[in-house]
Amino acid sequence: MSHDYLKHGDAIDYTNGGTALAAGEIIVANSKPLGITHRPIAANETAGICRKHGAVFNCDKASATTFAVGDDVNFVTATKLATNAVVGAGIIALGRCVEAAGNGPTKVKVAINFN
C-alpha cells in the first residue's frame, strides 16, 4: 500500500457548495468543526480554510454566556454562537476557553479542537 504526502493539514482546500461565507465562519461537517474561513468564500468557490489544531479564534457568544479558562466551548450551528450548553442536537464541541469571558462581552477566545 502506498501513501502519498499531499500537504500539511493546517489549511485545506474547501469548496463552498452553499451560500457565501464570511471571513471567520466555522464550517461544520458531520457534526464536527471542519475549519474556519480565512476570508469570504463565494458560493461554489474553492478556498483555503484553517484547520490548525489549537489555533485560537475570537468566537461570537451571547453577552450573558460566561466562560472560565479551561471550560469546554461548544457551538450552536443554528445561531453560530459559542455556548456552554451540553453537546447534543444542533450543538457541537468546538474547543477550550483560553481567556475568561464574563457577562457582557460578546466574544470568547477559543483554542479550536479539530480532532
Beta strands, then each sheet from edge to edge (+ up, - down):
strand 1: 11-15
strand 2: 26-29
strand 3: 32-37
strand 4: 46-50
strand 5: 56-60
strand 6: 72-76
strand 7: 81-83
strand 8: 91-99
strand 9: 107-112
sheet 1: 1+ 4- 3+ 2-
sheet 2: 5+ 9- 8+ 6- 7+
end
